[in-house]
Every structure is written in C-alpha cells, then in structure tokens.
Amino acid sequence: MSGFTLLRRGTKPPAQSAARASIEYLPQAYPEVEAAVDAELRQGKERVVLNLDTLAVLDTEALRGIISLLRRARLRGAEIALQASQAEILRILSITGLDRVFAVV
C-alpha cells in the first residue's frame, strides 16, 4: 500500500476543511459512489467523507473500494475520511490498519 500516509495512534486528523463533502458508502453501488466522489473532487473538495455507518459488515470488497477511492482522491491532492461509529466496523479498520491510513471521523 505505498503512497499512504499513516496517522499515529492518538494523532488527530487534520482540521476539518470547509471544502468537504460527505457520501454514504454502499459497496453494492460502487460505480455510483465512485461517480459521486469524482464529482466532489472535480468541484475542488479537499476532503470527502465516506459514511460507513449504514454498513452491516466491512468486507474485502468494501475495503478494496475505499482504498481505490483514496487513491483517486490523492491523485487530485485530496483526502478520503471515514465516518464510522459501529464497533464492528471500527474493529475491522483497526485490525487491517486502515484506521492509521484514513482519518476516522
């Protein structure tokens, strides 16, 4: 996973930018989510927040998708943050180390 910046535990993510968007992440509708993220990035958003709170499970397909979206955002000089409050989703992010790659808000 080269090209990712790791956040140290206990480190706060960068301050919230006024130029940000929030999108509900639905792996089964990935093309639509990808198009929505691309549209926000074209509008100059510096950070796009993917809302994971409606997911029942964060499986391999979903993980692959959020990593792909992060790569797309970073190519445009932007970031992807994850909104997650469910204990199981947070546990999976921690186990995979993605809680150090993405800002979790």
N, C-alpha and C positions, 0 to 999 in steps of 0.2 A: 504494500500500500504506500508506495513512495509518493511524495508530494503532499502528504497530510501533515498538519501541524498538531502536535499533541498538547493538550492542556494538562498541567499538573493538577493532581487532586487538591482541592481546596482553592484553586485559582478561579477567580470569577471570569466569565467570558467578557469580551469587550463590551463597552457600554452600548445599550440598545440605540440603534440609529433610527432617526425619524424616517429614513428611507428604507422601510422594510415591509414585507408582505407576509401573510400567513395563509397556508394552504392545507386543507385536510388531505392527509396521505392515505390513498387507497390503492394498494398493490394491484388489485384486480382491474383498476382503471389507470394503470401506469401511463399509457400514452396521453391521456387527458391531464394527468398530474404533471408530466414532463412538459406538455404544451403550456400549462399554466405557469410553471416555474420559468420557462423560457420567456414567456410574455412579461413576467415581472422583471426579469433580468434585462430585457430589451428596454424597459421603462426606466432603467437605471437604479433599481433597488439594490442596496448594498448587502442586505440580508433577507433571505426568505426562510420563514419558519414553517417546517412541516409538522402538522399536528398529528401525533401518533395516538392520541387519547381514544380514538374510536376503534383502534385495532384490538382484536381479541388475542392475537398472537403476532409476534415479530419473528417470522420465519426467514429461511435463507433467501427466498425470492424478495421479500420486503427489504432485507438488509442489502442485497445486491442493488436494488432500486435506489435506496437512499444514498449509497456510495456513488452510484452513477450520477445522481443529481448533484452531489457535492463536487464531483469532478467537473461537470458542466458549469456550475456556478464559479468555481475557482478559475476556470479559463476566462471568465469575464471579470475577474477581480472581485467577486462577491463571495458570500458565505451562505451555508445552509445551517440552520439551527433546528433542533428537535424539541417540540413541546411534548412532554411525556410526564404523566403523573401516576400511571398504573405501576404497581410494584413489580409485576412480572415483566413488563416492557423495560423498566429501569434495570432490572436484574440481567436481562439479556444484553442490554447495552453495556453493562459493567463486565459481564463475562467475556464478551467479544472485544472489549477495549474501546468500543466506539464512543463511550462516554468521555474518552480523552481526545477523540478526533473531532466530535461535534460539540458545539455548545448545547447544553440541555437546559431549556428554559421552562 
